[in-house]
Amino acid sequence: MSDSSKSVQDAVEGAASMASKSTQQAAAAAMDKAQELASTASRKIDEATTHLGDKVKSMAGSIRERAPQEGMMGNASGMVADSLDNAGRYLQEEGLVGMAEDVTELIRRNPIPSLFVGIGIGFLLAKVFRR
């Protein structure tokens, strides 16, 4: 092999090596940016879920203050307020990830009823969007 072909081969190999390194650096930078965006989105979703939990608990407090305290209406409003309070606490403590895990576990334990619920929801959505 002549010196000129050797130097051309070395130049091509050097260029290929540089291109490979720059591609790897670009891929690493893109992965870092994607992880950063996913982390930011996750944090914002958790904050929104916690805020929603606060609002639901606040609504429970409002019902307790304004609703009748005695009789059948008092019992019903107390039960609704307790349910809202529990739901708000659940949203604050579990967040979106915890809710997704709970739904996944519920579907695993009850696959056939979950299938029927999914079919029912799909049917209702089809009726709503057909109009």
Order of alpha helices (4+ residues) and beta strands (2+ residues): alpha-alpha-alpha
